Amino acid sequence: MIVDSHCHAGKGDAMTAPWNTDAPLGAYLRRAQAAGIDRTVVFPAFHSDYVWANRELARVVAQNPERLIGLAMVHCTRDSGRILEMLRHAVHQYGLRGVKVHGHEAMPTRELCDAARKLRVPVLVDVAGKAHVVDMLAPQYQDVNFIIAHLGSFADDWRAHERVIEQLVRYSNVYADSSGVRRFDYLVQAVKRAGPRKILFGSDGPWLHPGVELYKIRMLGLPREAQALILGGNAKRLIFGPRVSRRLHTITVAPRNRRRSDNRGWHSQLLHAP
């Protein structure tokens, strides 16, 4: 099963850029289906009222529950004092599976992390290149899983990519998604150093083509088990939750009696990635 772990959905209200105006899923879903993507994790476009946006996202997910899994969004400054209430409602009433926070709006706070801990949900955070923030979050909240969007930077900040790779190795509760990472060798290094259990495939749809982003993972040249973790196994473990996971097909693993020549480790195969 292939899971796209990073996709926007719904309408924003600022209307100064695509990401705060509208994130329609029509073309994205056609492209994802053509690429063989089975499920997609979605969260709202930027909005001035995430109570409204989370409710609307839940409606989008409810219209296509076999394809979509939802994450709530909050603004950690503007929503201060009510984050737990917002997330509890999003999780328990709407069935959303985690929370997305964007550093361009506000970085995660103790209130947000406490709420995620209490509700036992992951935090997908776009640190917007400020990867040092992860060094504050991860050790303080070792029982909260943090997924760092874009390997730390959508803007090709090599320093952020390198620091996040170090954090993947250092902290057991830090993961990263592959969405929009254009410098391919940083994906190679992330898997080589941190292992395939630490990376989630993401596309940053609907604006980036999910098939193109998926092809980058395939071009890593990983063996089937390692590739399956990145393409869906990690998302299933971190985001979906037990109720959803029970409905999904188990990821297929290679038979034990496969030929010895097919049993090379993912680490050695990465050295020969195209």
WOJO-V949670 format. One record per residue. N is the residue number from 0. PHI is phi in degrees with one decimal (999 if undefined). BURIAL is + if it has 9 or more other ideal C-beta (glycine too) atoms within 8 Angstrom, else -. D_LAST is the distance of its C-alpha to the last C-alpha in Angstrom with 1 decimal. Layout:
n=<N/N>
phi=<PHI/PHI>
burial=<BURIAL/BURIAL>
d_last=<D_LAST/D_LAST>
This chain:
n=<0/1/2/3/4/5/6/7/8/9/10/11/12/13/14/15/16/17/18/19/20/21/22/23/24/25/26/27/28/29/30/31/32/33/34/35/36/37/38/39/40/41/42/43/44/45/46/47/48/49/50/51/52/53/54/55/56/57/58/59/60/61/62/63/64/65/66/67/68/69/70/71/72/73/74/75/76/77/78/79/80/81/82/83/84/85/86/87/88/89/90/91/92/93/94/95/96/97/98/99/100/101/102/103/104/105/106/107/108/109/110/111/112/113/114/115/116/117/118/119/120/121/122/123/124/125/126/127/128/129/130/131/132/133/134/135/136/137/138/139/140/141/142/143/144/145/146/147/148/149/150/151/152/153/154/155/156/157/158/159/160/161/162/163/164/165/166/167/168/169/170/171/172/173/174/175/176/177/178/179/180/181/182/183/184/185/186/187/188/189/190/191/192/193/194/195/196/197/198/199/200/201/202/203/204/205/206/207/208/209/210/211/212/213/214/215/216/217/218/219/220/221/222/223/224/225/226/227/228/229/230/231/232/233/234/235/236/237/238/239/240/241/242/243/244/245/246/247/248/249/250/251/252/253/254/255/256/257/258/259/260/261/262/263/264/265/266/267/268/269/270/271/272/273>
phi=<999/-104.6/-122.8/-87.8/-92.6/-150.2/-150.6/-89.0/-155.1/99.2/-106.9/-96.4/-125.3/-77.0/57.1/-114.4/-159.2/-55.0/-74.6/-120.0/-115.5/-161.6/-126.2/-73.5/-102.3/-55.2/-65.6/-58.0/-65.1/-65.2/-66.2/-63.3/-63.9/-63.8/-83.5/88.6/-83.6/-91.7/-133.6/-137.2/-90.3/-120.9/-148.9/-66.1/-70.6/-53.2/-151.8/-82.9/-139.2/-77.9/-62.6/-65.5/-63.2/-66.6/-64.4/-68.0/-62.5/-59.3/-67.6/-61.5/-63.4/-65.1/-76.4/-145.5/-68.0/-80.1/-110.8/-116.6/-125.0/-105.1/-118.0/-77.8/-125.8/-138.1/-105.4/-67.8/-92.2/-65.2/-95.1/-55.0/95.0/-136.3/-64.9/-60.9/-60.6/-62.0/-71.4/-60.3/-65.4/-62.7/-77.9/-81.9/-93.0/-98.0/77.1/-73.2/-112.5/172.8/-138.6/-109.3/-128.6/-114.8/-64.8/-67.2/-95.0/-168.5/-75.5/-57.0/-116.6/-61.0/-59.5/-64.7/-66.0/-62.5/-66.2/-62.5/-63.1/-63.6/-89.7/58.4/-124.0/-77.5/-115.4/-91.3/-127.8/-93.1/-81.4/53.7/87.4/-93.0/-66.0/-60.6/-60.7/-61.7/-68.9/-86.1/-75.1/-60.9/-71.8/-74.1/-130.1/-71.1/-98.7/-113.5/-89.5/-109.4/-108.7/-91.2/-67.1/59.6/52.5/103.5/-158.4/-83.2/-99.8/61.2/-79.1/-62.2/-65.9/-66.3/-57.9/-65.0/-69.5/-64.1/-59.0/-62.3/-69.0/-59.6/-73.6/-77.0/-111.8/-70.0/-102.6/-112.7/-130.6/-145.9/-106.6/-94.1/-61.8/68.6/-82.2/-88.5/-85.5/-56.4/-63.6/-72.6/-65.5/-57.5/-67.1/-61.7/-72.0/-62.8/-87.2/-99.2/94.7/-69.9/-74.7/-103.5/-120.4/-116.3/-67.9/-145.8/-111.2/60.8/-68.1/-85.5/-85.3/-98.4/-73.6/-63.2/-67.7/-66.4/-65.6/-64.0/-61.6/-61.6/-67.6/-62.9/-73.2/-67.5/69.5/-80.0/-65.4/-58.9/-65.1/-66.9/-63.9/-63.7/-62.0/-67.3/-80.0/-173.4/-61.5/-69.2/-63.6/-60.7/-72.4/-92.0/-111.9/-66.8/84.7/-64.0/-65.1/-70.5/-60.1/-64.9/-87.2/-92.9/-70.9/-68.7/-63.8/-72.2/-113.9/-68.1/-63.6/-67.0/-94.0/-64.4/-64.7/-58.9/-65.8/-92.5/-104.1/-69.7/-70.2/-62.8/-63.7/-69.4/-69.2/-62.3/-62.9/-113.7/-61.4/-60.2>
burial=<+/+/+/+/+/+/+/+/+/+/+/+/-/+/-/-/-/-/+/+/+/-/+/-/+/-/-/+/+/-/+/+/-/-/+/-/+/-/+/+/+/+/+/+/+/+/+/-/-/+/-/-/+/+/+/+/+/+/-/+/+/-/-/+/-/-/-/+/+/+/+/+/+/+/+/+/-/-/+/+/-/-/+/+/-/+/+/+/+/+/+/-/-/+/-/+/+/+/+/+/+/+/+/-/+/+/+/+/+/-/+/+/+/+/+/+/+/-/+/-/+/+/+/+/+/+/+/+/+/+/+/-/+/+/+/-/+/+/-/-/+/+/-/+/-/+/+/+/+/+/+/+/+/+/-/-/+/-/-/+/+/+/+/+/+/-/+/+/-/-/+/-/+/+/+/+/+/+/+/-/+/-/-/+/-/+/+/+/+/+/+/+/+/+/-/+/-/+/+/+/+/+/+/+/+/+/-/+/-/+/+/-/+/+/-/+/+/-/+/+/-/+/+/+/+/+/+/+/+/+/+/+/+/+/+/+/-/+/+/+/-/-/-/+/+/-/-/+/-/-/+/-/-/+/-/-/-/-/-/-/-/-/-/-/-/+/-/-/+/+/-/-/+/->
d_last=<23.8/21.5/23.1/22.5/24.1/24.7/26.7/30.0/33.0/36.5/38.5/39.0/42.2/41.6/40.3/39.0/35.3/33.3/32.5/36.3/37.5/36.0/32.9/33.5/31.5/32.4/29.4/27.0/28.3/27.9/24.3/23.6/25.4/23.5/20.1/21.6/22.5/25.7/27.1/26.9/28.3/30.4/32.7/35.1/34.6/36.4/40.1/43.4/44.5/42.0/44.8/44.9/41.1/40.5/43.2/41.7/38.3/40.0/41.4/38.1/36.7/40.0/39.5/36.2/36.3/34.1/31.2/31.8/32.3/33.9/33.9/36.9/36.9/39.4/40.3/41.1/43.8/45.4/45.4/46.7/49.4/48.2/44.6/45.4/47.7/45.1/42.3/44.8/45.8/42.2/41.3/44.5/45.8/42.6/40.3/37.6/35.2/34.6/34.9/32.8/33.9/32.7/33.3/34.3/37.3/38.0/36.3/37.0/40.4/42.2/43.8/40.5/39.2/42.5/42.4/38.9/40.1/43.2/41.5/38.6/36.0/32.7/32.3/29.5/29.8/28.4/29.3/28.7/27.2/30.1/28.1/31.1/32.9/30.8/32.5/35.8/35.0/33.1/35.7/38.6/37.5/35.8/36.7/35.0/31.3/29.7/26.5/25.3/24.1/21.1/20.3/23.5/23.3/22.8/23.7/20.6/22.8/20.6/23.7/23.9/20.3/20.8/24.2/23.2/20.5/23.5/25.7/23.4/23.9/27.5/28.9/28.9/29.8/27.1/24.0/21.8/20.4/17.2/19.2/18.7/16.4/14.9/13.5/10.1/10.3/13.6/12.3/10.2/13.5/15.7/14.5/14.3/17.8/19.6/18.2/17.4/21.1/21.1/18.8/20.0/18.2/20.2/20.3/23.2/24.8/26.8/25.8/22.0/20.8/19.9/17.7/15.4/15.4/14.8/11.8/10.1/11.1/9.9/6.3/6.9/7.2/10.8/13.8/16.3/18.7/16.5/15.0/18.6/19.8/17.7/18.4/22.1/23.4/23.7/25.3/27.7/28.7/29.1/30.3/31.7/34.6/36.4/38.2/35.2/33.1/35.8/35.5/31.8/30.3/29.0/25.2/24.7/23.6/22.8/26.0/27.2/27.6/24.0/23.0/22.3/19.1/17.8/19.0/16.5/16.4/13.8/14.0/13.0/10.1/8.8/9.0/6.3/3.8/0.0>
